[in-house]
Amino acid sequence: MLIDTHCHLDAAEFAGDRDAVARAATAAGVAAMIVPAVAPANFAAVRACCERYAGCRPAYGVHPLYVGSLGETAPDSLRAWLSREMMGAHRPVAIGEIGLDFHVPGFDAALQELFFAEQLKIARDFDLPVLLHARRSVDAVLKHLRRTGARGGIAHAFNGSRQQADEFLRLGFKLGFGGAMTHPRATRIRALAAALPEEALVLETDAPDIPPAWLAGGRNSPAELPGIAGALAELRGVEGAEVERFTTANAVSVFRLAAL
């Protein structure tokens, strides 16, 4: 049993065959998929996925690359949405995808940090973990986590240093490893995946993005998770069943998944 801790199953890339993609993931042994939102415009689509596919669990938040198109009341809209959803049949398991992205030209760091800080407060108020996006911004993300005292969560698509990894762990976070780890030239990520303690690691696809090496840049999907788990097992010199055991236990702990 595997858990994909970050999968955008609601994305437009799956519009033509979403049912088949979900079935393939289940057949491959993926018992659960965490489906994070990126903006209020796709909150309903995330919820629809989680209503339709038994293995899906929702997360809601505003991705840093979307904050420029939203008004300052967007965090209030998120809070109102969560207040309703926490009482429903498909309760959110996290706040996400949130964070900072200082990679794209023309980014507004101040606006991103405003939204990020507000969403961390919302996560704290609802006692939910966070799914973090941190691209060229790991130290800034860590600064906000220390200020706010978030409950924990996952640093998605981790690509930082060992020192930064250790700081995430000190703050109660897990680190997400996926398709990037399968590329031979990703030497730093592969070294970290091999060396970090097992309690640090969870698996993810970020489907339809970050495809593993064998897809040659094609569309990623949650059914690729067993192959990603196999790559992690090879890097660590352990059996695949061992990787399945500890990554699943770590994900269950983060999201408080009572039953799969």
C-alpha positions in Angstrom: 0.0 0.0 0.0 1.4 3.4 -1.1 0.2 7.0 -0.5 0.8 9.7 -3.0 1.1 12.8 -0.8 0.9 15.3 -3.6 -1.2 14.6 -6.8 -3.2 17.2 -8.8 -5.8 14.7 -10.1 -8.2 17.6 -10.7 -5.8 19.1 -13.3 -6.9 19.8 -16.9 -4.3 17.3 -18.2 -6.5 14.5 -16.8 -9.8 15.8 -18.2 -10.0 13.2 -20.9 -9.2 10.1 -18.9 -9.4 10.9 -15.2 -11.4 7.8 -14.3 -8.8 5.6 -16.0 -6.0 7.4 -14.2 -7.6 6.8 -10.9 -8.3 3.2 -11.7 -4.7 2.6 -12.8 -3.4 4.1 -9.5 -5.6 1.8 -7.5 -4.5 -1.2 -9.5 -0.9 -0.2 -9.0 -1.3 -0.3 -5.2 -1.8 3.4 -4.5 -4.3 3.4 -1.6 -4.6 7.1 -1.1 -3.9 10.4 -3.0 -3.7 13.8 -1.4 -5.2 16.3 -3.9 -4.1 19.9 -3.1 -5.8 22.9 -4.5 -3.9 25.9 -5.9 -6.6 28.7 -5.8 -10.2 29.2 -4.9 -11.2 28.7 -8.5 -10.3 25.0 -8.2 -11.5 24.2 -4.7 -14.8 22.7 -6.1 -12.8 20.6 -8.6 -10.7 19.2 -5.8 -13.7 18.4 -3.7 -15.4 16.7 -6.7 -12.3 14.4 -7.2 -12.5 13.4 -3.5 -16.2 12.7 -3.8 -15.7 10.6 -6.9 -12.6 8.6 -6.0 -12.5 6.8 -2.7 -8.8 7.1 -2.3 -8.6 10.8 -2.6 -8.3 13.3 0.3 -8.5 17.1 -0.2 -6.2 19.9 0.8 -7.1 23.6 0.2 -4.9 26.6 -0.2 -3.5 29.3 -2.5 -0.4 28.5 -4.4 2.2 31.3 -4.4 2.1 31.7 -8.2 -1.7 32.5 -8.0 -1.7 35.2 -5.4 -1.1 38.0 -7.9 -4.5 37.4 -9.5 -6.4 37.4 -6.2 -7.6 40.1 -3.9 -6.5 40.4 -0.3 -9.7 38.8 0.9 -8.7 35.4 -0.6 -7.5 34.1 2.8 -10.9 35.0 4.3 -12.5 33.0 1.5 -10.2 30.0 2.3 -11.2 30.2 5.9 -14.9 30.3 5.1 -14.5 27.3 2.7 -12.7 25.3 5.4 -15.3 26.1 8.0 -17.9 24.5 5.8 -15.8 21.6 4.6 -14.6 20.6 8.0 -18.2 19.6 8.8 -18.7 17.6 5.6 -18.1 14.1 4.5 -14.8 14.9 2.8 -12.9 16.8 5.4 -9.7 18.4 4.3 -6.5 16.8 5.6 -4.2 19.7 5.0 -3.8 23.3 3.9 -2.1 23.4 0.6 -0.5 23.9 -1.7 1.0 27.0 -0.1 4.4 28.6 0.2 6.8 30.8 -1.6 8.2 30.8 -5.2 11.0 33.1 -5.9 11.9 31.5 -9.3 9.4 33.0 -11.8 10.5 36.4 -13.1 8.6 39.4 -11.8 7.4 37.6 -8.6 6.0 39.8 -5.8 7.8 38.5 -2.7 5.9 40.8 -0.3 2.5 39.7 -1.6 3.5 36.0 -1.5 4.7 36.3 2.0 1.6 38.0 3.1 -0.6 35.2 1.7 1.7 32.6 3.1 1.7 34.0 6.6 -2.1 34.3 6.6 -2.5 30.7 5.4 -0.1 29.4 8.1 -2.3 31.1 10.7 -5.4 29.4 9.1 -3.6 26.0 9.3 -2.8 26.7 13.0 -6.4 27.7 13.7 -7.9 24.6 12.1 -5.1 22.4 13.5 -4.2 21.1 10.0 -0.7 20.3 8.5 0.5 22.2 5.5 1.7 21.2 2.1 4.6 23.5 1.3 5.8 24.8 -2.1 9.4 26.2 -1.7 11.2 27.1 -4.9 14.3 29.2 -4.4 12.8 30.2 -1.1 13.5 27.5 1.4 15.1 29.8 4.0 12.2 32.3 3.8 9.7 29.4 4.2 11.5 28.2 7.2 11.5 31.7 8.7 7.7 31.9 8.5 7.3 28.4 9.9 9.4 29.3 12.9 7.3 32.5 13.4 3.9 30.9 13.1 4.5 27.5 14.8 2.7 25.4 12.2 1.7 21.9 13.3 3.8 20.3 10.7 3.3 18.9 7.2 5.3 18.1 4.1 7.9 20.1 2.2 6.8 19.1 -1.2 9.4 18.3 -3.9 12.2 18.9 -1.5 15.3 20.2 -3.2 17.3 21.9 -0.4 20.4 21.2 1.5 21.0 18.7 4.3 21.0 21.6 6.8 17.7 22.8 5.5 16.3 19.3 5.6 17.3 18.9 9.2 15.6 22.2 10.1 12.3 21.0 8.5 12.6 17.8 10.5 13.2 19.8 13.7 10.0 21.7 13.0 8.0 18.5 12.7 7.9 18.3 8.9 8.4 15.4 6.4 10.1 15.8 3.1 8.4 14.8 -0.2 10.4 12.9 -2.8 9.1 12.0 -6.3 10.1 11.9 -9.9 13.1 14.2 -9.6 14.8 11.6 -7.5 14.8 9.1 -10.3 17.0 11.2 -12.6 20.6 10.2 -12.5 21.8 13.8 -12.7 19.8 14.8 -9.6 22.8 14.0 -7.5 21.9 16.1 -4.4 18.3 14.9 -4.2 19.4 11.3 -4.6 22.1 11.7 -1.9 19.5 13.1 0.5 17.0 10.4 -0.3 19.6 7.8 0.5 20.9 9.4 3.7 18.0 11.0 5.5 16.4 9.1 8.3 13.4 7.0 7.3 11.0 9.1 9.5 11.8 12.1 7.2 10.5 10.7 3.9 7.2 10.5 2.1 6.5 9.8 -1.5 4.7 11.9 -4.1 4.2 12.3 -7.8 3.0 15.9 -8.2 1.2 14.5 -11.2 0.8 15.6 -13.9 4.1 17.3 -13.3 7.7 16.2 -12.3 7.7 13.0 -14.4 10.1 10.2 -13.4 13.1 9.5 -15.7 11.3 6.7 -17.6 8.5 8.9 -18.9 11.0 11.1 -20.8 9.1 14.3 -20.0 5.6 12.9 -20.6 2.6 13.3 -18.4 3.1 12.0 -14.9 0.4 10.1 -13.1 -0.2 8.5 -9.6 0.3 5.0 -11.1 4.0 5.9 -11.3 4.4 5.9 -7.6 5.5 2.2 -7.2 8.3 2.9 -9.6 9.3 6.0 -7.6 9.2 3.9 -4.5 11.4 1.3 -6.2 13.9 4.1 -7.0 14.0 5.1 -3.4 14.5 1.5 -2.3 17.4 1.1 -4.7 19.1 4.4 -3.4 18.8 3.2 0.2 19.7 -0.4 -0.4 16.6 -1.8 1.1 13.6 -3.9 -0.2 10.6 -2.2 -1.7 8.4 -3.4 1.0 10.5 -1.5 3.6 10.1 1.8 1.7 6.4 1.1 1.4 6.2 0.5 5.1 7.9 3.6 6.4 6.6 6.1 3.8 3.1 5.0 4.3 3.4 5.2 8.1 4.9 8.7 7.8 2.0 9.9 5.5 -0.6 8.4 7.8 1.0 10.3 10.7 1.1 13.6 8.9 -2.5 13.6 7.7 -4.0 11.6 10.6 -5.5 9.1 8.2 -7.6 6.8 10.4 -8.6 4.4 7.6 -7.7 3.8 4.0 
